[in-house]
Amino acid sequence: MLLYLNGAFVGLLILSNILAVKLFSIGEWAVLPAAVIVYVFTFPITDTIAEVYGKKAARQTVTAGFITQLCALAFIFFAIHLPSAPFFANQESFETIFSAGFRVTLASLVSYFISQNLDVSIFHKLKNKHGNSRLWLRNNASTMASQLVDTSLFITIAFYGMMPTSVLLGMILTQYIFKWMVAVADTPVVYLLVKLCRRQQADPQIYGYQKPEALL
């Protein structure tokens, strides 16, 4: 189950970097990067891993995501500078989108590394205090604190100089409110994931996994 969670985590992370270039509005009061609809689901995954497999496993997942983003940053850079085929007429559009994506990915690297490690640290401290009880508290407390840091850093680095400061502050506020609402709503998902992971630990043959001695 840990492998599935790690795969989903990295996939959602890269997808959020691609989508972050697009800004969308909700009425006239909220402007958000499209990545927010994907990235918010990475925190329940790390919380689930920290709850079931421990702090070390959660840190390894965060590190894997960081390395993957570095690779994505390098690949985007090289793709932009590859010579275009004579019949490829969209080089300028390609550069416009993915050059912005380069800055977004850089912003994501900084905000991601700090916020995800903060999330794991807060979650682990609360778990040491409460044991297996109050999962809802450590899930929400760690996510809400780390998402505030993540949102502030990401919006500032990714979009500073591209729009007025008042708009940036509005984006930070509205995005954080959105993430806060999702953090509350996804609590049952965390409980479900934790239940599935512990069930797999109790019966390793679930999901096609067997203990090493069973294969001898």
N, C-alpha and C positions, 0 to 999 in steps of 0.2 A: 504493500500500500504506500510505503514511503516513496518508492520510485514513481508511482503515479502522481503523488503530490508534488514531488520535485519537478516532474515533467510539466504539470499544469502550471506550476509557479513560473518557471522559465518562459513557457509559451505565452502566458498572460503578460509577463513583463515586457517581452519583445513587442508583442502586439500593442501594448499601451504606448510604447515609444513611437510606433508608426502612426498611431491615431492622434498623438498629442499635437501634431501640426494643425489639426482642424479645431477651430473654436466654434462652439455653438451657443445659442442663447435660449433661455427659458423666459418667455415673455420679454419684458423690458428691464427686469431687475437682476437677471443672472446671466453671466457669461462664463462658460466653462470649457476647458480643453476636452476633446472627445475621449482622451485617455482615461478620464476619471471614471467612466462607466466600466472600465476593465481593471484598472490598477487597484481599485478598492478591494477586489477579491483576492489580492495577493496576501493581505494581512491575515485574513482568517486561515489561510494555508499555513503561514509560519506559526500562527498561534496553535494550530492543531498539531504541527510537528513538535513544537516546544512542549505541549501538554503530554503527548504520548511518547515521543522518542527522546525528549530531553533538550537542554539548552545547546549542547554540542551539535546535535543534528540540525537544529534550527540555524545555528551559525554557519554550518556547512552549506545549507540551502541558500542563505543570504550571500555567501561568498561565491557560490556557483552562479547566482544571478548577476553578481557584479562582474565576474569574468566574462559571462555571456554578453553583457552590455558593452564591455570593452571591445570584444570581437565584433559586435554589431557596428560600433563606432568606426573601427578600422575598415570593415567591409563597405560601409557607406562612403567613406572617404575615397577608397580605391574605385568604387563603382562610378562615382561622379567624374573621376579623372580618366577613366578608360576612354580611348578614342571611339567616337560614335561611328556607327555604320553610315555610309553615304545616304541611305534611304531613311534613316531614323530622324524624324522631324521634330521630336519632342525633347531634345536635349536641354533646351532652356527651361522648359517646365519641370523636367526631371531634376535639374540643378536647383530650381527654386524650391521645390518641395523638400528634397533631401538635404539641401544646405540648411534649411530651417530645421530639418530633422536632426542634423548634426549638433546644433546648439541645444535642441530639446533633449537629445540623448546625453549630452554633457551635463545638463541641468538634472536630468534623471539620475545620472551616476552619483552626483554629490548628494542630492536629497535622499535618494534611495539608500545609500550606504549608511548615512547618519540615522535616518528614521527607522529603517528596518532593524538595525542593531539596537536602537533605543527601545523599539517594540519588544524585542526578545529579552532585553535586560529587565524592563518593567514587568513583563509577563512572568519571568523566572523568579523575581523577587516576591511577587504576589503568590506564586505557587509555593514557594518555600514557606510562606507565612500561613497559607490556608490549606495546603495539601491538595487533595483532589476535589475539595468542595469549592464552591463559588467560582466556577469556571466562567460564568457570565460576567463576573466583576473584573477578572484579570483580562478577559478578552476585550471588553469594552474600554477599560481604563488604559490598557497598553496601546490599543488602536487609536483612541481619541488623542492621547498625548503625542504619539509618534506622527499621526496624520497632520496635526497642527504644524509640527516642525517640517514635515515633508512638503506640505502645501505652500508654506511661506518660502522655503528655499527654492522649490521648483518654479513657482510663478515668477519669483524675482530674477532668478538666473535665466530662465527661458525667454522671458518677455520684457525685461527691463530695457528701456530705451525705444521700445517698439510702440508704446502706448503711454498715455498719461499715468502719473502715479496714482491718481484717484481710481482709475480703472483697474490698476494692478491690485490695489487694496480691496476693491470690490470683488475681484476675481478670487482673492485669497479667502475672503469672508464667505462668499457664496459656495465656493468649492469645499471649504471646511464644513459648512452646514450640511451640504450634500453628503460628504463622507461620514459625518456624525450620524446622519439618519440611516445610511447604509450599514454602519457598524452596529447599530441597534438592531436593525432588521436581519442581519446575517448571523445573529447569535444562535438561532436554532440550527443553522447550517453547520456551525462549529461543533455544536453538540452531536449532530449526526455524523460528521466526519470523525470525531473522536470515538464515537461508538463503533463505527466501522473499522477503524484502525485497531482498537482494542479487541474487537472480535477477531480480526485477522491474526493478532498476536496470540490469542487463545487457541485458534485453529489455523496453523500456518498453511494448510493445504488450500485455504480460500484464496482466490485470485491466482491459482496455479503455482503457489509457492510451497516448497517442502523443506523441512529441516534437512541439513546435510546428511545426517545419519540415515534418513529415510531413502536417500538415493544410493546408498552403498549396497 
